[in-house]
């Protein structure tokens, strides 16, 4: 069974904004669809885990973008598992155009969560191992980012039922969508060179969230919190050119 999954995709109209480029959350959706297909092939997909009360959750992902895919263009998206420890599985992504020009690269970290115990499974004790290709798409180590403080709210949302995915949980791409919406309330879409999403806690349909912005060196950090209680939910760092 191949350790690499590659698929050719086309950027569709509803995945792009007024400038014709792919939205960050739709890029993340495309990446995860290919990863899901690969997990199915490896025996670690939804159909394999769901009967056991298990499902994948994304912990952190960092994406470096060299050229944003545009409406109507094709991209070849490749992904592979790159490492495994007791609680975390690493997965890499590369995107290129048909002429083999590099579009983006990403590294991510995942857990398998037990639905009943609400805690991560020991991946080393699970029955069926999957092949590992020990090559990283990004050179820098992947580290979770936590909010430095609770910024002034810019964007509020009550989590809609349509944000839930097949596992009955809020799809992780929705957090990035809300963070991007927050960013665009303060300025038109900047020329992003990448982004990192760190997930802190789960939310449910009906929960009220608030998002604020912190300015950093060549980046803008959008932090999401539970409106009631102030529990951090997600941190998204949008990287901008120097």
Secondary structure, 3 states (H helix, E strand, C coil): CCCEEEEEEECCHHHECCCCEECHHHHHHHHHHHHHHHHHHHCCCHHHHHHHCEEEEEEEEEEEECCCCECCCEEEEEEEEEEECCCCEEEEEEEECCCCCEEEEEEEEEEEEECCCCEECCHHHCCCCCCCCCCCCCCCCCCCCCCCCCCCEEEEEECCHHHECCCCCECHHHHHHHHHHHHHHHCCCCCEEEEEEEECCCCCCCCEEEEEEEEECCEEEEEEEECCCCCEEEEEEEEECC
